[in-house]
């Protein structure tokens, strides 16, 4: 799919200086003239580009986890205790309380074990390209950023 996009924009393999595959659906491609971000969603390619001559800088930071899931787990445990205390039938209250507690514990564990993600922002004037980066490719991402720093930013 990436090769089709490169052909569509007349980008030859020889023009590509650096390339980073974030995952199967996200790529960063650096050519002699442009920095491209290709993102595939619903079998369509969304392409963002920045001219290298107008590239101002970047920011790589830790992306905060969405804490909503953790709050729902706390609320679930509170509801489980309330269900257990307020139900008139002992068996239903025990089964319901255990069931709600298990779901709440699953949500809390899932929140804590979700790996950290990083957010890469590429700046060009007032334009910003934001890209989510996984921890596994952070080293490769830093290599590309140091390349951009050495060869593009004045």
Secondary structure, DSSP 8 states (H G I E B T S, - for coil): -HHHHHHHTT--TTTEEEEEEEETTEEEEEESSEEEEEEEETTEEEEEEEEGGG--EEEEEEE---THHHHHHHHHHHHHHHHHHH-SSHHHHHHHHHHHHHHHHHHHHHHHHS--EEEEEEEETTEEEEEEEEGGGHHHHHHHHHHHHHHT--
